[in-house]
Amino acid sequence: MEKQFKRPVFNAILKRISEKRRFIQVLAGPRQVGKTTLARQVLKDFDLPSHYVSADEPTLQSRIWLNQQWDTARAKVSGNKAGLLVIDEIQKIQDWPEIVKRLWDEDTANNVPLRVMVLGSSPLLIQTGLESLAGRFEIIHIPHWSYEEMKACFGFGINEYIYYGGYPGAAWLVDEPARWIQYIQDSLIETTISRDILLLTRIDKPALLRRLFHLGCEYSGQIISYQKMLGQLQDAGNTTTLAHYLELLGGAGLIIGLQKYSGKEYRRRGSSPKLLVLNTGLMSALSGLTYKQATSEHEFWGRLTESAVGAHLVNTAKGKNISVYYWLGRNREVDFVLSCGGNVTALEVKSTAGKYNTKGLEDFCKEFKVKRKLLIGGQGISLEEFLSRPADIWIEN
């Protein structure tokens, strides 16, 4: 990643820690999306006393160590001038929320103007520990890199982004396909599953979780029931376990299962999920297809394009009270549905030019009150234009 490039979210982070009102800023996002780089850029621009530490080393994961680092940051604060403490990989410290709460409340009571930013690789694991910090924190979601960011920093074209996805660390390797695939598999997939999920969460069937991830990449953009998944995975587990594992994989920024849109919440929860990778680089790396091969395989490229659109919607909807669904009725599907405050937008994705069957959109609009219906790609909104704008642009508020 080029050091001079700053993601748009950088300004939001700097603004929040500079405000008079203090909150613990929680930077939550998948592995290798630049959280540490963003934090270091903020430290450089904050222009006040600061202290950066990481709990990534096993020997550092202790209560005593965290207390020591907090005291070090406090010592750098003098008078009314604020200071900043940044703690990376916070989720690896046992009972960290309770410790942070106590230290934060001490500073509040003693008028110590210390700002605190904590970073973590697994949003799900961080959020499950934030209950004890109620009223003291804000979450800043750091998603996968968007098309606009990859284009600005690395010169990606739209097809390159659809295939290689939004991993900045892997962008330097796209001219060496074997190295790029190895990097995605070893440094991203395996590290995320082993360190962000298996190491920090009790998993009774780790092999099942790994196979579920691979299945999610293979069937990304497709609706598949939990029972069919179990059959594909050849495991005697149950659907509850599978749903839980899918939630963990989603929390780690790998794959999710979109729910079917319905006016009834219980129907959404009981629906078959639509599997979706949150970064198309995962799907491409496990496909066995090179960039040139993928662009000529129409069926695969269609699913990859749909997955890129879905991942973009999910990633840019985080923290904006926007929900992303799919819809299926009488064997007619709507690829994606955005819902926010009663406003609904239906989206259909096409990867090639030509005439299309829009019966799914028509049926959906008859059954539900829809504000907008959009065709992405083909004769509709260009993929480049669509992937250059966040999800909230496409839903009327």
Secondary structure per residue as TSV (DSSP state, phi and psi in degrees):
chain	resnum	aa	ss	phi	psi
A	1	M	-	360.0	131.3
A	2	E	-	-69.4	132.9
A	3	K	T	-64.0	-32.4
A	4	Q	T	-76.3	-14.4
A	5	F	-	-81.5	129.2
A	6	K	-	-121.7	127.1
A	7	R	-	-65.2	150.9
A	8	P	T	-54.0	-31.4
A	9	V	H	-66.4	-16.4
A	10	F	H	-56.3	-45.5
A	11	N	H	-62.3	-37.5
A	12	A	H	-65.9	-40.5
A	13	I	H	-64.5	-48.8
A	14	L	H	-61.2	-39.3
A	15	K	H	-63.4	-43.6
A	16	R	H	-65.7	-42.5
A	17	I	H	-76.2	-14.2
A	18	S	H	-92.1	-9.5
A	19	E	S	-69.5	153.8
A	20	K	S	-65.7	-40.0
A	21	R	S	-73.3	126.3
A	22	R	-	-91.4	132.6
A	23	F	-	-137.6	150.1
A	24	I	E	-73.9	121.6
A	25	Q	E	-92.5	118.7
A	26	V	E	-104.6	110.1
A	27	L	E	-90.9	107.1
A	28	A	E	-116.6	130.2
A	29	G	-	-175.7	170.7
A	30	P	-	-64.2	168.9
A	31	R	T	-67.7	144.5
A	32	Q	T	63.6	38.1
A	33	V	S	-112.7	6.9
A	34	G	S	95.4	24.6
A	35	K	H	-63.9	-45.2
A	36	T	H	-65.1	-41.5
A	37	T	H	-61.4	-43.6
A	38	L	H	-59.8	-44.1
A	39	A	H	-62.4	-41.7
A	40	R	H	-68.3	-35.3
A	41	Q	H	-65.1	-39.1
A	42	V	H	-65.1	-42.7
A	43	L	H	-58.0	-40.1
A	44	K	H	-68.3	-38.3
A	45	D	H	-88.5	-15.4
A	46	F	H	-65.4	-33.8
A	47	D	-	58.8	34.2
A	48	L	S	-140.9	166.4
A	49	P	-	-53.4	135.0
A	50	S	E	-146.1	163.1
A	51	H	E	-147.1	119.8
A	52	Y	E	-110.0	132.4
A	53	V	E	-141.0	156.1
A	54	S	E	-129.2	136.3
A	55	A	-	-95.4	23.9
A	56	D	-	-70.6	-28.3
A	57	E	S	-78.1	130.5
A	58	P	G	-55.4	-34.7
A	59	T	G	-71.9	-12.6
A	60	L	G	-96.9	-4.6
A	61	Q	-	-84.1	76.4
A	62	S	S	-147.2	158.7
A	63	R	H	-61.4	-43.1
A	64	I	H	-60.7	-44.8
A	65	W	H	-60.7	-43.9
A	66	L	H	-64.0	-41.7
A	67	N	H	-61.1	-40.6
A	68	Q	H	-63.7	-43.3
A	69	Q	H	-66.7	-37.3
A	70	W	H	-64.1	-42.8
A	71	D	H	-63.6	-36.8
A	72	T	H	-62.4	-42.5
A	73	A	H	-66.9	-39.5
A	74	R	H	-60.2	-39.1
A	75	A	H	-64.8	-21.2
A	76	K	T	-85.4	-11.2
A	77	V	-	-90.2	128.6
A	78	S	-	-131.9	136.2
A	79	G	T	60.6	-135.2
A	80	N	T	-94.6	2.0
A	81	K	-	-76.9	132.2
A	82	A	-	-75.7	158.5
A	83	G	E	-132.3	167.5
A	84	L	E	-131.6	127.7
A	85	L	E	-111.4	125.1
A	86	V	E	-115.8	123.4
A	87	I	E	-117.5	111.9
A	88	D	E	-89.8	150.5
A	89	E	S	55.2	43.8
A	90	I	G	-60.5	-30.9
A	91	Q	G	-66.1	-12.7
A	92	K	G	-84.8	-4.2
A	93	I	S	-95.3	122.3
A	94	Q	T	-63.3	133.5
A	95	D	T	60.5	30.9
A	96	W	H	-61.0	-35.7
A	97	P	H	-61.9	-40.1
A	98	E	H	-65.7	-38.5
A	99	I	H	-67.9	-46.8
A	100	V	H	-62.5	-39.9
A	101	K	H	-59.3	-47.5
A	102	R	H	-62.0	-46.3
A	103	L	H	-68.2	-39.9
A	104	W	H	-63.1	-44.1
A	105	D	H	-66.4	-34.2
A	106	E	H	-62.3	-44.6
A	107	D	H	-65.2	-38.5
A	108	T	H	-63.7	-44.5
A	109	A	H	-66.2	-32.1
A	110	N	T	-98.6	8.8
A	111	N	T	57.1	38.6
A	112	V	-	-86.0	115.6
A	113	P	-	-81.4	50.6
A	114	L	E	-89.3	123.1
A	115	R	E	-88.4	147.3
A	116	V	E	-132.5	133.0
A	117	M	E	-126.6	127.3
A	118	V	E	-117.6	142.6
A	119	L	E	-122.1	146.8
A	120	G	E	-151.8	146.1
A	121	S	S	-81.1	-19.8
A	122	S	-	-121.1	101.2
A	123	P	H	-54.9	-40.7
A	124	L	H	-62.2	-44.7
A	125	L	H	-69.4	-33.5
A	126	I	H	-67.8	-47.0
A	127	Q	H	-66.3	-30.6
A	128	T	T	-68.8	-15.4
A	129	G	T	-103.7	6.3
A	130	L	-	-92.4	-3.5
A	131	E	G	-58.5	-38.9
A	132	S	G	-73.0	-10.1
A	133	L	G	-102.5	19.5
A	134	A	T	-51.3	131.8
A	135	G	T	82.9	-2.7
A	136	R	T	-113.9	-8.2
A	137	F	E	-133.2	160.9
A	138	E	E	-130.0	140.7
A	139	I	E	-98.1	128.6
A	140	I	E	-108.8	110.6
A	141	H	E	-76.8	126.8
A	142	I	-	-110.6	95.4
A	143	P	-	-83.2	-179.6
A	144	H	S	-59.8	155.3
A	145	W	-	-66.3	139.0
A	146	S	-	-82.6	170.7
A	147	Y	H	-59.9	-44.4
A	148	E	H	-59.8	-39.5
A	149	E	H	-70.8	-42.0
A	150	M	H	-68.3	-33.1
A	151	K	H	-69.3	-44.5
A	152	A	H	-67.4	-38.2
A	153	C	H	-90.1	-35.8
A	154	F	H	-122.9	-0.5
A	155	G	-	73.6	23.5
A	156	F	-	-64.0	139.1
A	157	G	-	-89.2	175.0
A	158	I	H	-63.9	-41.4
A	159	N	H	-68.8	-35.7
A	160	E	H	-63.3	-41.5
A	161	Y	H	-65.8	-42.0
A	162	I	H	-60.8	-39.4
A	163	Y	H	-81.5	-51.6
A	164	Y	H	-84.3	-19.7
A	165	G	-	75.5	-163.6
A	166	G	S	-113.3	53.2
A	167	Y	-	-105.8	106.7
A	168	P	G	-62.9	-36.2
A	169	G	G	-65.9	-26.9
A	170	A	G	-88.9	-11.5
A	171	A	G	-62.5	-30.1
A	172	W	G	-71.6	-12.6
A	173	L	G	-107.0	6.2
A	174	V	T	-65.1	-22.6
A	175	D	T	-81.9	-5.7
A	176	E	S	-124.6	84.4
A	177	P	H	-51.4	-43.2
A	178	A	H	-63.5	-42.7
A	179	R	H	-67.1	-39.9
A	180	W	H	-60.6	-47.8
A	181	I	H	-61.5	-43.9
A	182	Q	H	-62.7	-39.8
A	183	Y	H	-63.2	-47.3
A	184	I	I	-60.3	-44.7
A	185	Q	I	-70.5	-44.2
A	186	D	I	-86.7	-50.8
A	187	S	I	-81.8	-22.3
A	188	L	I	-110.9	-61.0
A	189	I	I	-65.1	-58.1
A	190	E	I	-65.1	-41.3
A	191	T	H	-64.9	-41.3
A	192	T	I	-64.7	-46.4
A	193	I	I	-66.8	-45.0
A	194	S	I	-76.0	-38.4
A	195	R	I	-97.3	-32.9
A	196	D	I	-95.3	-15.8
A	197	I	I	-120.0	-63.9
A	198	L	I	-65.3	-35.3
A	199	L	T	-75.6	-26.3
A	200	L	T	-112.8	-1.8
A	201	T	S	-136.5	143.5
A	202	R	-	-73.8	117.5
A	203	I	-	-122.7	112.8
A	204	D	S	-74.0	-27.2
A	205	K	-	-130.5	76.0
A	206	P	H	-60.8	-34.9
A	207	A	H	-64.3	-36.9
A	208	L	H	-65.3	-41.8
A	209	L	H	-62.0	-42.7
A	210	R	H	-64.3	-43.1
A	211	R	H	-66.6	-34.7
A	212	L	H	-63.3	-40.5
A	213	F	H	-60.6	-46.9
A	214	H	H	-63.1	-37.9
A	215	L	H	-64.0	-40.6
A	216	G	H	-61.1	-38.8
A	217	C	H	-69.4	-39.7
A	218	E	H	-68.0	-36.6
A	219	Y	T	-107.6	19.5
A	220	S	T	-57.6	133.3
A	221	G	T	89.1	4.2
A	222	Q	-	-121.1	148.6
A	223	I	B	-89.9	129.6
A	224	I	-	-147.1	131.4
A	225	S	-	-72.6	157.7
A	226	Y	H	-63.3	-36.4
A	227	Q	H	-64.1	-41.3
A	228	K	H	-67.0	-36.1
A	229	M	H	-60.0	-46.5
A	230	L	H	-60.0	-37.6
A	231	G	H	-66.3	-41.7
A	232	Q	H	-65.8	-35.8
A	233	L	H	-84.2	-9.9
A	234	Q	T	52.4	53.6
A	235	D	-	-132.1	146.9
A	236	A	-	-91.0	23.5
A	237	G	-	-74.9	-168.7
A	238	N	-	-124.5	166.2
A	239	T	H	-66.5	-29.8
A	240	T	H	-63.6	-44.1
A	241	T	H	-61.8	-43.1
A	242	L	H	-63.5	-42.6
A	243	A	H	-63.9	-38.8
A	244	H	H	-65.7	-43.4
A	245	Y	H	-64.9	-37.2
A	246	L	H	-65.5	-36.9
A	247	E	H	-64.3	-41.6
A	248	L	H	-64.7	-42.1
A	249	L	H	-64.4	-35.5
A	250	G	H	-68.9	-41.6
A	251	G	H	-61.5	-29.6
A	252	A	T	-87.2	2.5
A	253	G	T	80.8	24.7
A	254	L	S	-101.6	-71.1
A	255	I	E	-138.3	155.9
A	256	I	E	-134.6	169.8
A	257	G	E	-118.6	107.8
A	258	L	E	-68.5	143.1
A	259	Q	-	-88.0	156.0
A	260	K	B	-75.0	137.0
A	261	Y	-	-71.5	134.5
A	262	S	-	-156.9	155.0
A	263	G	S	-72.2	-13.6
A	264	K	S	-111.2	125.9
A	265	E	H	-61.5	-40.3
A	266	Y	H	-65.3	-29.1
A	267	R	H	-71.1	-33.7
A	268	R	H	-65.3	-46.5
A	269	R	H	-65.0	-30.7
A	270	G	T	-92.2	4.6
A	271	S	S	-80.8	159.7
A	272	S	-	-71.4	135.8
A	273	P	-	-79.5	152.7
A	274	K	E	-99.6	112.1
A	275	L	E	-70.2	142.7
A	276	L	E	-153.2	122.8
A	277	V	E	-72.8	146.4
A	278	L	S	-93.2	-1.5
A	279	N	S	-152.4	119.0
A	280	T	H	-66.5	-15.1
A	281	G	H	-59.2	-32.5
A	282	L	H	-64.0	-45.9
A	283	M	H	-65.3	-43.5
A	284	S	H	-67.0	-42.4
A	285	A	H	-64.1	-31.1
A	286	L	H	-94.6	-2.2
A	287	S	H	-78.8	-24.1
A	288	G	-	81.3	3.3
A	289	L	-	-104.5	134.4
A	290	T	-	-73.4	171.6
A	291	Y	H	-57.5	-45.7
A	292	K	H	-64.9	-42.1
A	293	Q	H	-65.9	-41.3
A	294	A	H	-62.9	-41.0
A	295	T	H	-68.7	-20.8
A	296	S	H	-97.9	-9.9
A	297	E	-	-90.5	96.4
A	298	H	H	-60.0	-41.2
A	299	E	H	-66.1	-47.0
A	300	F	H	-64.5	-43.3
A	301	W	H	-64.5	-34.1
A	302	G	H	-63.4	-44.8
A	303	R	H	-68.5	-35.4
A	304	L	H	-66.5	-41.7
A	305	T	H	-64.2	-45.2
A	306	E	H	-61.7	-39.4
A	307	S	H	-65.6	-36.8
A	308	A	H	-64.0	-41.9
A	309	V	H	-65.1	-46.2
A	310	G	H	-63.1	-43.4
A	311	A	H	-62.6	-40.6
A	312	H	H	-61.1	-43.0
A	313	L	H	-63.7	-47.8
A	314	V	H	-64.4	-45.1
A	315	N	H	-65.9	-39.4
A	316	T	H	-86.7	-8.0
A	317	A	H	-88.3	-15.6
A	318	K	T	-59.4	133.9
A	319	G	T	76.4	9.6
A	320	K	T	-120.5	13.2
A	321	N	T	59.7	31.4
A	322	I	-	-112.2	129.6
A	323	S	E	-105.6	144.0
A	324	V	E	-115.6	128.4
A	325	Y	E	-132.7	-179.8
A	326	Y	E	-124.7	175.3
A	327	W	E	-143.1	143.5
A	328	L	E	-143.1	128.9
A	329	G	E	-152.3	126.6
A	330	R	T	50.9	45.4
A	331	N	T	62.6	18.7
A	332	R	E	-116.2	130.6
A	333	E	E	-116.3	147.7
A	334	V	E	-112.7	124.2
A	335	D	E	-57.4	-49.3
A	336	F	E	-143.8	147.3
A	337	V	E	-130.3	126.9
A	338	L	E	-102.4	135.6
A	339	S	E	-133.2	130.4
A	340	C	E	-153.7	116.7
A	341	G	T	56.0	34.8
A	342	G	T	89.8	-11.7
A	343	N	E	-88.5	135.9
A	344	V	E	-128.5	132.8
A	345	T	E	-122.4	130.4
A	346	A	E	-104.7	134.5
A	347	L	E	-128.3	133.8
A	348	E	E	-118.9	134.4
A	349	V	E	-110.3	131.6
A	350	K	-	-130.9	131.0
A	351	S	S	-94.6	-10.4
A	352	T	S	-132.7	161.1
A	353	A	-	-76.4	159.8
A	354	G	S	134.9	179.2
A	355	K	-	-85.1	146.5
A	356	Y	-	-130.7	154.7
A	357	N	-	-84.6	117.5
A	358	T	-	-108.1	22.7
A	359	K	H	-60.7	-34.8
A	360	G	H	-61.8	-46.1
A	361	L	H	-61.9	-41.7
A	362	E	H	-64.4	-44.6
A	363	D	H	-64.4	-40.6
A	364	F	H	-62.9	-42.8
A	365	C	H	-68.1	-26.9
A	366	K	H	-73.2	-33.0
A	367	E	H	-86.8	-29.5
A	368	F	S	-128.6	157.9
A	369	K	-	-81.6	110.7
A	370	V	-	-114.0	129.2
A	371	K	S	-78.7	-42.6
A	372	R	E	-140.9	147.9
A	373	K	E	-130.4	131.0
A	374	L	E	-127.4	141.9
A	375	L	E	-107.3	123.0
A	376	I	E	-105.7	126.2
A	377	G	S	83.5	177.9
A	378	G	T	60.4	-124.9
A	379	Q	T	-92.4	7.1
A	380	G	S	-100.6	-147.6
A	381	I	B	-63.6	132.7
A	382	S	-	-65.3	148.4
A	383	L	H	-58.6	-39.2
A	384	E	H	-63.1	-43.2
A	385	E	H	-66.2	-44.8
A	386	F	H	-64.4	-45.3
A	387	L	T	-75.1	-4.6
A	388	S	T	-92.3	-3.7
A	389	R	S	-127.2	143.4
A	390	P	-	-72.4	167.9
A	391	A	G	-59.9	-35.6
A	392	D	G	-66.6	-19.9
A	393	I	G	-66.6	-29.3
A	394	W	G	-96.3	8.6
A	395	I	S	-130.4	132.4
A	396	E	-	-78.5	129.6
A	397	N	-	-102.0	360.0
